[in-house]
Amino acid sequence: MASASSSFSTYLSAADAAALDRDLMDETNGAGFTLDQLMELAGLAVAQAVALAFPPSSHPRVLVAAGPGNNGGDGLVAARHLSLFGYDVEVCYPVRSAREPHYARLLRQLEGCGVPVTSDAGALPSPLSPAFDVVVDAVFGFSFSAGKAPRPPFDALVAAMTAERGSPPVVSVDVPSGWGVDDGPTSSPSSPSISPAVLVSLTAPKPGAAAHLPEGCRHFVGGRFVPPALALKYGLRLPEYKGADQIVEVERGQPTPSPPASAAAGAGEELDVAGMRLDYGSPEPLRSSNHADPLIVFDAWFRAASKTAPSSTPQLPPPEPNAMCLATATADGVPSARMVLMKGYDERGISFYTHFASRKGAELEAGPRRAALVFHWPHLVRSVRVEGSVARVPDAEADAYFASRPRGSQVGAHASEQSAVLRGGAAELAASAAAAAARFADGGRPVPRPQGWGGFRVAPDRVEFWTGRSSRLHDRVLYTREEPGGEGGEGGGWKVERLAP
């Protein structure tokens, strides 16, 4: 297993780490992982980090100190893998968890591998060195409250892993036991803390641990299981794993704080913009031969985006799979772009609605009568670009769509002259909205479509489908109309080509 180094990572606070864990195991709206799966992947990552930092040829004797929670479970899994890697492993597990049957299975698996497990921390040799060559600290994770001292028997176990007590090198799982997740070590000279030689951060570094690592400590990120949608939700810029590795080494001092999932980032926070990067994994390549018509492919992709869009949270608006970026230009080539909502698509093209006197409306009518659209569905790691000619949607079709809108939206179309300067500020818009509401106060009377409001349709002659892939070797397939047609999409067939990323 090769060692990779990366600076593309972010901190994850204790509150957000707990929320991310819930989302990972949420079977309805989350990722749908089981505790068994997450623990297995986390423990494997820890074992790989130990093997990389302390090979069995030089550090064959390993003690795994396991606590009563999930951090301890990660340690039990790591102990099994280390035994299978060829280490001589012993486990100290003072308080055995009875909350989940999974823990009992982990102990049976260790027994099957011949790994001795002791519950008596007092029976361990003192000091731990030279009886052991390395210690895996899996006692307390991100749920530990740093305001409280470790309770017996864990206080003695944590103390035994300090340099002052003669501990061998320590590999801490997620957070060094006894450290504050967000604030770091809280020890005093009379109560020394663990000083890890290696830290294995799971999913993402925790600020108190990663920001206060001792000089020379190697830092790995492990737990290669965060889906792109959850990484986006929590503002995580995860490191890029190499090949089949379950860990990646993070350069010292490189992780930067991520915005809390529950609040906006603080003003003035320094952001590592160049380091914002997600590992897209390696989805199946787009099979461009599935259909000769790009709008058929678009239909399949849009249906997938609509069905699999991540559910909203109280802090985030619901996703809009029909949201698209619309780019237009003036007659002399000055471009502009904005987000609008697609309101229909068929063999003729893609339609949306607006005021004809708005900036986009004016540019579409007076400019080159061409437009570009971009759809982006990050939860699928997919994007679609569309370019084509533009024409107005027929009045009858615009009337039918307008009649389907909520009454408030219909009245709002009469209240606003889109893109016009509000010289009276917000009060002017409020007065216009009140006048429109009074004008159509009779709920039994239909609201007519404003004369200057209607739809445009983009008839595509160039459509590109993009799928994100690892190492930025993205999949791109381009459809180009061989004989571009006009309104209604009439013309020749489509040429299909694959593009370099």
N, C-alpha and C positions, 0 to 999 in steps of 0.2 A: 504494500500500500504506500503510495507516494505521498509526501507531505506537500500540501498546497498552502499558499499564503494569500490572504485576501484582506482588504480594508473595507469591504462592502457589508457593513453590519450596523445595527442600531441597538440602543439600550431598550429594555422592556421593564417597566416598573412592576412592583409587586402586584398592584391592583390589576394592571393590564395583563400580567402573566397569568393571574387567576382567571380573568375573563377569557383569555385566549384558550386556556385549558378547557373551559366550559364549552367554548365554541368548537374546539376540536372534537369533543365527545358528544356534541348535540346531534342526535340522530334525525331530528326534524328539520332544523334550519342550519345546522352546522356541518362539519366535515364528516361526522359519522364514525369516527374512530372509537374503538373500545379501549379501556384502560390497559388490557393485555397488549394490544398492538403498540400503543405509545410507549409503554414500559419496555417492551422488547427492543424497539428501535432506539430508545434513549440508552438502555444498558449496552447495546451493541456499540453505540457511538463512544461511550465511556471506555469500553474494553479496547476499542481501536486506538483511542488516545493514549491509554496506558502502554499498549504495544509499541506505539510509535515513539513515545518519550522514554520508556524504560523497557527495552527488549528483554525477553526471558533469558537470553544468554548472559546478560549482565545483572538483571534484577529478577531472579526466578521466584522469590518468596513474596507473596502478596497477602496482606491483610485487608479485608473489606469490612469496614465499620458501617453497619446498616441501622438506620433509625426506623421508627414505627410507621412512617408515612410513605408517600409515593417516592420520595427521594431514596428511602431505604429499599423500596422495591426495585428501583433502577440499579442500586448496588447489588442486589441479589442476582439480577439478570447479568450484570457485568461480571460477577464472580463465576457464573457458569461459563460464559464465553472465554474468560481468561483461563479457566481450567482446560477448556478445549483448545486454547492457543498454546498450551504446554506449560503454564505456570503452576507452581505449587501454591494453592490458594486456601486460605482459612477465612471464615466469616465470623464476626462477632455481631450477634443480633439479640441485644438484651431484652427488648420488648417486642414480642411477635404480634403483628397486626391480625386482628380477628374480623376486621371490617369487610374484607373481600376474600372470597375463596381463592382468588388468584394468588395470594401470598402463600397459602398452603401448597399450592401446586408448584410455586417457585422453589419451596424448600424440598419437595419431593424430587424435583429435577436436580437440585444440588446433591441430594443423597445419591441419586443415580449416577452422578459424575464423580462420586467419591470425595466431595468437598466437605470437610468437617465444619459444623456450625456450633458455636458455643453461645450460651446466653449469659455467661458470667464474665462481665467485663473485668472484674477484679482478678480473674485467673490469668489474664494476659500478662506476658512478661513486662517488667518495668526496668529499664526503658524498653520501648518496642524495638529499637535498634540495639543490637545487631540481629535480633530474631527474625526481622522482616526487612526486605529490601525496599519496599514501597507500600504505602497505605492508601487505600481508596476511601475518601471521606464522603460517605453517603448517609450521614446522620440527619441533618436538617436541610430543607430546601427553601424555596421562596415563601413558604407559609410560616416560617419561624418568626416570632416576634422578638426583635432585638432588644426590646425594653425589659425582657425577662432573662434571668440567668438560666442556662440549661438545667433541667431538673435531674436528680439522680435516677438511674445510673449514668445518664448521658454526660453529666458534668465531668465525671472522671474520665470518660472515654474521649471527650473533646480535649481535655487537658493533656491526655497522653499523646495526642497528635500534634502538640506544639513543639517547637524547636527547643524550648527551655526544658522540656521533659525528655529530650533525647529521641525524638521521633525521626524515622527515616523520611525520605521525600514523600509529600502528600499530594495526591490527585483529588481535588475537590469536585464534587458533582454539582453543577449549577451555581451554588453559592457556598463558600467555606462555612462550615457549621459554626454558629455563634455570631456571624457577621450580620449586620443589617442589610436587607435586600436593597434598599434604596440609599443607605448612608454608609455602608462599609463596616470596617472593624470598630468595635466599641470597647475593646479591652483596656485595662489599666495595667501598670507594672505588676500589681499583685495578682492580676488575672489575665495572663497572656492569651493571645488568640492564635488560631491556626494561621500559618504563613505558607500557603500552598506553593508547590513547585510547578504544578499544572492546574489550570482551571478548565473544566469542560462545561461551557454554557449551553444549556439545552434550549432549543428554538431560537433564542437570541440572548445576548449578554444582559445581565441585570446590573443596573448602574452602580450599586454599592460594591459589587464584587469586581466588575471589570475596571472601574475607575480607580481602585485602590490596590491593584495587584503589586506585590513586592517586586523589586528589581530582579530580572532574570526569570520570572515566572512565565511559562509558556501558556498561551491562551488558545483554546480550540472552541469552535462552535459546532455542536452536534444536534442530532434530532432532525433528520432530513425528511420532514413530513408536513410542513406548513404549506397548505395550498395557496396559490397566488391570490385568490379572493380574500383570504384571511390576512395575508401579508399586506395587502392594500388597505384592508379595514384598520389594521393596527399601525399603519405607517412604517412597516418593517422593510429595511433594505438589507435583505439577507445575503450572506456571502455566496459566491458561486462555487458549488461543490464540483470536484473533478471526477470524471469517470464514475466508478461505483463507490467512491469514498463516502463514508457516513460522517466524516468530520472535515473541517477545514481550519487551518491555523490562522488566527487573526493577528495582524501586526499590532504591536503594543501601542496603545494610545489612540488607535484609529476609530473604534466604535463611537458613534455620535448619538445623542439622545433622540428618540423618535417622539413625535407629538403624541400625547396621551390619547387613547381611543375615546375617552369620555370628555375631552375638552380641547379647545383650540390651542395650538402651540403658542407659547409666550412671545410677546413682542420682543424683537431684537435677538431672538435665538439664532445662533450661527448654524447654518445648514450646510452639510456636505453634499452640495448639489451634484458634483461630479461623481460621487460615490453612490447615488441613488440608482440602484439596479436590482432587478428581480431575476432569480433563476427560473426560467420558464419551463425547465424540464425538456423532454423530448416527445411531444405529441406525435401521433401518426402523421406522415406527410399528406398534404392535400392531394387527393387523387383527381387530377384535372380532367381525366377522361370520363368521370361519372356522368357528365352531361355536356352537350355541346352548347347549351344556352346558359350564359352566366346568371340570368334571372332565376332559373330553376335552382342553381346552386345557392344564390342569395336567399331564396325562399327557405331552403333547408337550414341555412345558417341562422336566419332570423328567427325561425321557429325554435331552434335549439337555444338561442339567446333568450327568447321569451320564456321558455319553460325552465331554464336553469339559472335565471338571474338570482343572485343572492338576496335573501329577504332583508328588508330594511330593519334598522334599529332605531330606538328613540332619538339617537344623536344624528342619524343620517337619513336623508330623504330616500324614498323608494327608488330603485333603479329604473331607468327608462330605456329599454332596449331599442326603441325607435328614435332615440336622440341621435342627431347627426350634425356634423360641422358642415355648414354651407359656405363655400367660397365663391365670391363674385368679383367683378372688376368693372371699372369705368371704361368708357370708350377709348381713353388714352392709356389704359393698362394699369391703373392704380387698384391694387387688390384690397379686399376686405373679407373677413370671415366672422361667423357667429354660429351659435348652436340653435338649431330649430328641431321641430318634431316631424318626422315622416308621418303622413296621414294616409298613405296608400301606395301600393305597388302592384303592377301587373305587367303583362307583356309590352305595354306601351312605355313604361318607365316608372319613376318614383316621384310622388307628388307631395307637396306641402302647401300651406296657406299663410297669407300675410296681407298687409296693406300694400297696395300697388305704389303708394307714394312714399313708402319707407325707403331707407337707403338700399336695401337689397332689391326691393321691387323696382326702384328707379334704375339701378345698375343692370338688372336683368332685362329691362325693356329698352334702355337706351344704349347699353354696352354691346358686347359681342354676342349677346344672347346665348351664352354658354355658362355652365356652372360646374363646380366640383363638389362632391360630397364625400365625407369620411364617417364611417360607422366604427366604433371601437367597443368591443365587449371584453373587458379585462378578465372577467371570471372564466372565459373560454380561451383566453390568450389568442383572440382572433380580431381581425380588422378587415374592412372592405372599403376600397376607394372607387368612386364612380365619377366619370367625366362624361359630359354630353351636352347636347343642344337643349334649349329651354323654350317652352311655349306655355301660354296660359291654359289652365284647365277650363273646359267648356262651362258656360254659365249654369246649365242644368245640373252638372255634376257638383259645381261649387255650391249651388242652392241646397242640394241634398245633404252635402256635408255640413253646411252651416246649420241646417235644421236639426242635425243630430247633436250639436254642441249643447252643453249645459246652458240654461238661460242666462246665468250670470256671465258666462263667456260671450254670449251673443250681445248682451247689453254692453259689456266692456269694449267690444269692437266698435260700437258707436261713440264710446266715451273718449277714445284716444286717437289722435292723429299720429300714428307711429312714426318715430324719429324726429318729429317736430320739436323745436326748442320750447320748453315750458318757461316763458319769461316770468310768469307768476309763481314759479316753483311748484312744490308739492300741493300748495293750496289751489293752484289752477287746475291740476288734475283732479283733486277731490271735488271741486265745484263742477267740473265736466262730468264726472262719474255720477254725482248727485242729480244733475240735470237729465242724464240718460236714464237713470233709474226712475225718475219721476215721469219721464216721457213714456216709458214702457211699464208703468205700475200695474196696468191691467194684465194679470197673469193669464187670462184667457185669450189674450190677443197675441198672435205670433209676432216674433221680432224678425223683421226682414233683414236680409243680408245687405250690409252697407254697399253703396255703389262702388266705392274704391277699395273693396276688400274681396279677395278671391284666391285662387290657387295657381301654382306653377307645376309643371311636370318636366322632369329631367329625363330625356330619352338617351340612354347611355350608348356611347360608342367605344368606351374603354372602361373595363372593370378589372380591378386587381384584388385578389384574395390573399391575405397574409395570415400566417400562423407563426407565433413565437416559438423558437426552439433554443436549446441550450447553446452556450458559446456564441450566441448571436448569429448562428447560422440559420436564419429564419427561412421559412418556406413561403415562396411568393409565386403565384400563378396569375398570368395576365391574359385577359380576353380582349381582343381588339376586333371591332367590326370591320370586315374587309371592305365593305362598301357602305360607309355611314349613311344611315337613312334619316328621315325627318321625324316629325311628330307621329307617334304610333309605332316607332321602332322599325319601320320598314327598311329594307335594304338587304344586303348580302348576308352571308353566314359570318361565323366568328372564327378568328385565328387564335389558337391557344399556345402560349409560350411560358416556360418557366424562367424566372429571373434570378440572378444572383442576389443574395441578401445584401 
